[in-house]
Amino acid sequence: MSLEALMVSTAVVTLAEMGDKTQLLAFLLAARFKKPLPIIAGILIATILNHGLAGALGAWITSIISTELLRWILGFSFLGMSIWTLIPDKIDETEQLSIASYGVFLTTLIAFFLAEMGDKTQIATVALAANYQVPFTVVVGTTLGMLFADVPAVFLGNSFAKHLPLRLIRMVAAGIFAILGALILFKVDQFIT
């Protein structure tokens, strides 16, 4: 297990998830159902499934693309993620909770899995898995990052969000993505093995 891949994946996703639509969804589910354990279990399973697919895609990409092309794709992907992270997410409450008749756990699992499709943390998982070439470790890290950001949201609800400097957190996450992109573009030997 690559400690660097684990730490970077966890940190990047934790920061990127702050104010993200799935964190907002966690606030919404917690306020609506007031049952934290099934919500957390749904978040965990949905994240493992979603990020597991993303990690596998990242590993597969490295087998079909040359290292030089991959360096450019990953570098610009991380730079793009940097910009995307600066844009605050919003959630449509009626759209996300239209499946609420399935129960707390299943509603959370389905809502989180669907909300993560094409989300910046899923794209980051693909890029990190392709970059570090240890998809299992990256998926563990990105899953931990999701839990670090979303579990407090489930327990503390909207009062938690009001006290977080979300703009500053987004700027730090964007900076990390930009640094990763620049390092990949200019120092390929250290970041793609």
Protein Blocks (a to p, Z undefined) as FASTA:
>chain_A
ZZklmmmmmmmmmmmmgopaklmmmmmmmmmnopaklmmmmmmmmmmmmmmmmmmmmmmm
mmmpcfklmmmmmmmmmmmmmmmmmpccdddfklmmmmmmnojklmmmmmmmmmmgopak
lmmmmmmmmmnopaklmmmmmmmmmmmmmmmmmmnommlmmmpcfklmmmmmmmmmmmmm
mmmmmmmmlmoZZ
